[in-house]
Amino acid sequence: MTQLGEGVAVGVVSEIEVAKGDEDKKKDKCKRIYIHAFRGDRSRDAMDEFDAKLEDGRTGTGPGPSGQDCLLYTGHVGISFEADSPIYAFNPDTGTEPSWQVIENLKKNQGSSKPYPGAVTDDTSVFSAAKSRGLAVVKLELVYPESKFNEIKQRFDAEKGKSEFHYSFPGRGGDCNCATWPRKLGVFIPEGSGVMKAYVEAMGKTESPRKMGVCEE
């Protein structure tokens, strides 16, 4: 310790101590979080089929699109921890409201409808269906120090099932959509608008794996 002025003690940190501090940080193990995303199917056949299901729902001549049909139409984003599955995603909690009505409400301009309560569910089957349909499912690997990973995982565990956030399409008054929800957990996202086209393009331009701190394998 050195003395400055009237008895003010200042600690002098040696280079050895700094190096030891860096070494301790590196002992944090590496943990991985994966972001999975695909753009909605906009092929002519898929659009015609989806529009026909919407019309069936509106007119009562059929059940309308399923929840999975809607996600394959809109595109979807989810996250997984330390493995490619299960993939969890943020969705609107719509209760018993039919999917065709949900889609119409989500498409309305800002202020014309309230955002939906959010729910976090296992959507692995949706991403499998997207791959089966030939849609490109892109994946971004994020490498976190274990301490940060554990913080994110703790927030995620609190979100499973009923979320504290509200769901809307981008620019329509909610807290987030499936694409921007991971940021609420502290997860890096490649693009902030939540628009699927821009988001998936940004994922393709982001280095993967991407180191999000100092850790060791």
Buried (B, 14 or more C-beta within 10 A) or exposed (E): EEEEEEEEEEEEEEEEEEEEEEEEBEEBEBBBBBBBBBBBBEEEEBEEBBEBBBEBBBEEEBEBBEBBBBBBBBBBBBBBBEEEBBBBBBBBBBEEEBBBBBBBBBEEEEEEBEBBBBBBBBBBEBBEBBEEEEBEBBBBBBBBBBEBBEBBBEBBEEBEEEBEBBBBBBEBBBBBBBBBBBEBBBBBBBBEBBBBEBBBBBBEEBEBEEEBBEBEE
